[in-house]
Amino acid sequence: MRTDKNSSGVRVRFAPSPTGNLHIGGVRTLLFNYLFALKNKGRFILRIDDTDRVRSKKEYEDSIVGDLEWVGIKWDEFYRQSERTAVYENYLDILKKKGLIYECFCDEEDILKSKELAIRSKKPYIYSGRCLHLSPEEKEEFRSKLKKRGLHPSIRINVLKIGLNFVEFNDMVHGRISFNPKLIGDFILRTEDSRFTYNFASIIDDSDLGITHVIRGEDHIPNTPKQILLLKALEKNIPNFAHISLLYGKDGKMMSKRDLVSNIDYYKNEGYLPNAILNYLAITGNTFIEHKVFLDSRLRGNDTRITCNTFIEHKGKTGRNAGAAEKEIFSSISEMASAFDITRTKSSSAVFNEEKLKFVNEKWLINTPAAELINIITEKFSQLDAVQAAPSGSPKSLMSKLKEIYPTGTSLKIIDFLKQEFKTVKEILEELKIFFDDFKIKANADNINNNKYNFEDLKSLKTILCENIEKTAEFNEISIKNAIKETAAGSNKTVKDCYEALRLFLTGKLDGPSIIKIAVILGKQRVIARLS
């Protein structure tokens, strides 16, 4: 696969470990890399970091790839670390020839004791370097013991021998950061079970693949000096680094892979649109200023282009963005990329707020044409748990059923009506069932859960409403409202009572969107049938 590593263009990568499902924070990191590549007309690489042979699973890799496809992000190149073992061995040999690595025979118990001692002493853990000073006889004895267990000595890098007095880099988010190599210690490059460590394999790949900008979570800041040291030792170019803030919940706790709401599947199943998720993640912990839209060739032809352009202005600012419009809702991923600036990413914690996500999703639903939304529901939600929201069938079958029952124009009108009223696809699917002829209306006393209305009182209006609607010459909003007024006038009930009676016997509920609009869409024949 072509890497273009010698080109002068921007090259970024997203490198998930297939040890679990994709985390919502991972989607944000993925997005920032993708937007940066699009903004700079660069290349976006997907690399599966599967050096952990025990925890890495093919099913997780497939899930991650599927999630990227679901949100609509396309990669230009694909790599898998498990297929590059020979490359890492080669670089390890280069370091060996330079005299920069040595064998380590310390087991996990030794290391754990040293770490516990450091904690009790309130000092950072630094490897003592004890194996650096072993005699040849001692090394041979330890090798023999490891061999009997089918293991090999771990390999450590001699940090101080690299010769740097300090490690410094200019982070695109946090600014200049420096480390003292003496406080880093000699770290492992290959474990005793011959597994290459993250810091070694990752930076070798970044260098070999010509990665120009490493954009990742700020939890990787401690890894950066180690990787710079390795690049210096190998006489390789150092990429630019940008460490973005991690996602925290409203409770102030960092979102964890173990949390249900941290899994991208949760948001799929709740019915959030892919582009709405990306839009929200893009503005979380980041500031967008309005810019001219461009359309990258990779997005042309399949990117969602929406005519309505909604944004919120925050005025009264000072500094370089004074008086500028801060954009929150975008019409496409390409527009998002055009406005993206990694240097505007905030270094402070990013707080994930599902209510704000729901607000963004609501705007995307409103702005998405009905025909396009039907396609999205069919393609993106056909196999998801959103099915549970509509027991009568899967989202895909519900869309097919809608088209079978109603003419195209009416089907589009129904979806257009529902997307103006609800905030997620899941909510739309739950409400859609009221428009089907096999919808079972449960209109009884159990539906009346307050003291505002009496079921028998509303039931007494049912026949009168049916008669007044049946005799209307035309069936539209005006005629329905007149029939309701006539019903109220011919009984001792209020107009509001009559509205609620109509709602209850058409939908089985006492709340929801405009019952007049629902009745018009259902048509006179269906309304009379439900009231009979």
N, C-alpha and C positions, 0 to 999 in steps of 0.2 A: 504494500500500500504506500502511495506517495506521501511523503511528509513535508516537502517544501521547506525543510529546516534551514536551508541556506538562503531563503528569500528574506526580504526585509520587512515582510508583513507581520502583523500581530497574530500570535498563535496562543490560544488559551486552552485549558483542559478542565474537565470535570472528572474526578477520579474517585468514585464511590467504592467502598469495600462491600462485597456481596455477603455480608454477615447478618443481614436483616433487611426488612423492607425499607423503602425510601422514606426518609424523615422529611417533614415539611421544611425544616431548616436546610436540609440538603437541596431541596427544590429551589430555595432562595439562592444558595451558592451557585447552583447550576445556572439559574437565570442570570445572575450578575455576570458570569463568564460569557454566557450566550449574548447578552446585550452588548457587552464590551466588544466582542468579536464582530457583531453586526455593525456597531457604531464605527468601528475602525476598518471595516471591510476585511476582517481577518478570517482565521479558520478556527473552528470549534472542534476540539478532540474529546471523545469519550474514551476513557481508559478505566478498565476494571482492575482495581488493586486487590488481587486475590492471592497475595503471598501467604496469607494465613490459611494453610491447607486444612486445618481442623474445623474452623468456623465458617469458611467460605463455602457456599452452596450454590449449585447451578440454578436452583429454583429462585434464589434471591437475585441472582444476576438477571434471569429472565424477567423477574418482577420489576427490577429497576429499569431495564430496557423498555418494558411495556409501559411503565409510568412516564418515561420520557416521550414515548410515542403518543401517549394519552394527552399530555399537556401540549403536544405539538412542536416540541423542540427537536430539531434535526442536527445530527452531527456530521462533520465532514470526514472524519477519520475515526477508526475504532481500533483499540489495542487491549490486550489482556496480559497482565504481568506474569501470569503463570507460564506464558509462552516465551518469556524473555530471560529465563534462568541462565542460559549460556552467556548472555550479555553481562549480567551481574557478575558472573564468575570471572569474566575477562577483566572487568574493572577492578575486581578484588585482587587479581593477579598484578595489575598495574600498581596498585597501592603497596602490594607486597614487595615488588621490585624497588619501590621508593623507600622501603624500610619504615612505612608508616602504620603498619598493622601488627598485631601480635595475638597469640592464642590466649584464651581465657578459660580457666577450668573451674571458676566459681559456680556453684550450683544455686538454685533459686533460694534455698534455705539460707545460704551465706549472704546473698544480696538482701533478702528480707530482714535479716538481723541487722545489717548495716543501715538499712532504711529506717528501721524502728529506733535504732540508736540516734540517728540524725534527728528524728522527730522529737525524741525525748530531750535532746540537746538544743532543740529549736534552731537547727541549722539545716541548710539545704543538703540533700544527699548528693555526694560526689564520689564516684568510684575511686577506691583507694589506689588502684594500679598495682595491686599485690602480685598479679600474674606476670607483670612486666619484668619482674625481678627473679623469677624462678630459674633454677639451674636446669641445664639440659636433662639431667637425670630425673629431676622432679617432674619435668614436662612429660618425659617418656612414661613415667609411672602413671601420671594422670591420664595420658592418652590411652594407655592399656586398659584402665578401668572404664573409660568411656566406651571404648571399642566393644567391650564385653556386653555393654547395654545397647549396642547398635547406634551409638552417638559419636559426635565429633566435637573437638574444642570449639567454643564460641570464638568469633573473631572481633576484636576491638580495634578502633582507630586511636592512635597515639596523638591526641589533640595538640599538646604543647609542641610536639615535633613538627607540626605543620608550620609553626613559626609566626603566628599572628599574635600581636599583643592585645588586640581587641577585635571584635566582630561588630560591624556597624552596617546598617542598611536604612534606606529612606522608604518607609512604608507609605503607600499612596493614601492610606486612611489615617494612620496614627502619627505620621511624621517620622523623624529620625529616632531609631532605636539602636542601642548598643549593648553588647554583652562582653563580659570578661571570660576568655577561654578557660581560665583557671577554675572558674565556677561551673563549667560545663562538665568537665570530666571525660574520660575515655568511654565512648559509648559503643554498643554492639552493632556490628554490620551484618553478621550472620550468626544465627543461634546454633546451639549444639545439635538441633535436629535438622540442620542445613537449610533453615528458612531465612531468607533475606528480610531484614527489618524494613519498616516503613521509610525511615529517613534515608536509608541507602538506596533502596529500589526506586523510591519516588523521585529523588533528585536526579538519579541516573536517567530515568525515563524523561524527566522534564528537559534535561540537557540534550539527550539523544533526539528527542522529538522536536527540538527547537522551540520549546515553550518560551515566549517572551514575557508573559505576565502570569504570575501565580496568584489567583484570586481565591481565597479560602477563608474559613472561619478563624476568628481571633484565638481560638484554643490552639492553633498551630504556631503561634508566635514563638513559643519555646523551642519548637522544632527548627525554626528558620536559621539560627546561628549554627546549628549542627550541619545543616544542609549547605550553608555557605562555606563552612570549613571543608567539607568534602569537595565542593566545586573548586575551591582554592587548591586543595591537595592534588586534584586531577587537572588543574590548569584549564578549567572550563569557564565559560561566560556565566555571569550571575544574572538571573532574570529579575524583573521588577516584582515586588511583592505588594499585595493589598490584602489585609486581614480585616474582614468585615465582622461586625458585631454578631453575637449569637442571638437566637430568639428566646425570649422569656415570656411566660404567661402573665396574666394580669395579677397573679398572686406573687409575682416577683421571683418565682422559681424557674430555672432554666428548663426549657421543654426537652423532655427525654424521649428516646426511642421507645421506652416502655409505656409511655403515655398513649392512650388511644387517640387523643386529639393531635398527636404529633405525627401520626401516620397519614400519608397522602391518601390512602384508601378511605379514611374517615371522611374526607372532604369530597371525594368522588361520590360516596354513598349518601352524603347529605344533599347532593345535587348542585354543587357549585360548578360553574362553567370553568373549563381549563384556563381560558384567557383571563377570566376574572380573578382566579387564584394567582396567576402570574402578575396581573396588574397590582393586586394588593401586596404581594410579596415585594414587588419592585419599589413601592412607595414606603414600605415599612423600614424605617431606619435610613431613609434616603430622601433627598430633595430633588424634585424635577422642576426645571424651568422650561417654559414653552420655547420650542424651536421648530424650525421648518421640518416637515415630515419627509423622509426618503423611504423608498421601498426596496429592500435588498432582494436580489434576484432569487434567493432561496425561498423567499416568502411569497414572491409574486405568483398569483394564480391560486393560492390556497389560503392566504391570510385573510382573516376577517376584516373587512373594511366597512365601517359603519358611518352613516352620514351624520348622525347627531354627535356633536362634540361637546361633552360636558366637562367643565373643570371648575375648580374653586380657587378664588383669588385670596391670598393672604397679604394684605397691605400693611403699611406702616413699618416695614422692616428697615433696617439700616445696613450699610455695607454694600458689597458688590451686587447683591440681589435686591436692593431697595426698590420698591415699587413694581417688582417683577411678578408675574403670575405663576404661582406654584401649582403645577398640574397634578391632579390626582386620578382622573379617569381618562383612559386613553382609548382611541378608536381601533388600534391595532398594535401588534408587537413591534412592527417596524417603526411606528411613531414613538413607542416607548424607548426603542433603541436609539432613535435620533436624539431624544432628550436626555439619555443616560449619561451621567458623569460620575465615575467612580470616586473622584475627589470630593464629591458632595455627600458621600456616604458618612453617616454620623458614627463617631467612635464610641458613643454611649450605647447602652443596652437597647436593643430593639424589642419592643413589647408587642406580642401577637394578640390581636383583639378580634375575636370571631364576629362580633357585631359589626365592626368596621368592614370585615371581609364580606359580610352579608349585604352591607350598604353598597359596596363595589359591585357585587354580583347582581344586585337589583338594577343598577345602572346598565350593566352589560345586557341583562335580559331585556330591558326596555329598548335599548338601542339596537338589538339584534333583530333583523327582519324575521317575520314568522316562518317563512319557508326555510330560511337558514337554520332557525332554531329547531325546527322539526328534524332536519338532517343531523344536527348536533346531538339531539336527544337519541336519535336512532343509532348513530355511529359511536357516540361516547358513553352512553349509559345503558346499552343493551344488555350487558352482562353483570351489572352492578346490583348492590343490595337495595338500590332505590326501588327495585321490583317489589320489595316488601310494602312500599307505600301504596302500591296499587295491586291488590290481590287478584284482580281480574286478568292480569297478564303482565308480561315484561314491558318495559318502556317501548321497545321496538314493536311489539305486537299491538300495543295501545295506539301507536302512531298509525299502524296499518289499519287498525279497526276504525280509527277516526276518519281515515280517507275512504273507507268502504261505506260508512254510514252517511257521510256528508259530502256534498260537492266540494271541489278544491277551494273555491272562494269561501265557503262556510267554514271549512277546516282551518284555513288561515285566519279567519275572523275569530274563531274560538281560541287559537293559540295566541293571537295578538291581544285578545281580551285578557287571558289568564296571565300573560307575561307582564301586563301592566299592574296586576293586582297582587302578585306573589313574588317572593324574593329568591326562591331556589327552584330548580327543576323538580326536586322531590315534592315541593308544595304544589307545583303545577300538576304533577301526575296524580296527586291525591284529589285534587279538585276536578280533574278532567273527567272522572268517572260519572259525574252528574249529567254529562251530555250523552251518555250511552243509553240505548233503549232497554238494555238489560239491567240498568242500575236499580238496585233494590232500595226503595225509599222507606226508611224506618221512622215514620211519623207517628209517634205515640207519646204518652205522658212522660216516658223516660227521657225524651228529648228536651223537655221543659225543665231545666235545672235551676230555675229562679222563680221568684214570686211575682215577676213582672207580668207573666202571661199564664193563662189557664188553658190546658190542652182542649178541653171540651168547648171552651169559648171559641178558640181558633178553628176547631173542627166544624162548628156550626156555620162558619163562613165559607167553607169549602164548596158546597153546592151552589151557593149564590154567586161566588166568584166564577165558577165554571159556567154558569148560565150567562152572566154578563160578558164574559170573554167570548163565549161561543157566538153571541149575536153581533159582535163587532164586524163591520163591513171590511175594514182593513186591520191588519195586525202589525202594529208598530208601537213605539214607546208611548206616543200620545194616546192611542186607543186603549192600551193596557192601563195607563194611569187613569183614564176616564172610567174604565170598568171598575177599578179599585174605588174610586170616589163614589160611583153609583152603588157599589156594594155597601160602603160605609153609610151612605144616605138611607139605604133600605133596611138597615139594621141598627142596633143600639151600640155599634162598635165604632171605634175611631178609624181614620184613614191608616194610621200607623198599625193598628191591629190587623187591618186587611193586608197591608204589605207583609207583615210577619206571617200571616196565614199562608199567603201565596208562597213565601220563601220556604216555609216548613214543608208544604206538600209538593213542592217542586224539587227541593234539595235534601229534605230530611234534617235541616239545621235552622237555627234562628240567627245565624250570623254568616257573614261572607260578603262577596262582592255584590254589586248592583243586581238585584233580583229582576229588575226591569230589563236590563241588558241580557241577562241569562234567558229570560222568557222569550225575548225577540230571537235570540240565536236558536233556541229549541224549536221555535215555530209554533203556530197555533195548534196544529194537530197533536203534537207531543204534550203541550201544556194542558189541553182539554183531557187528554188520555190520563195524565197524572192527577188531575183534579176529579176525574169521574170515579 
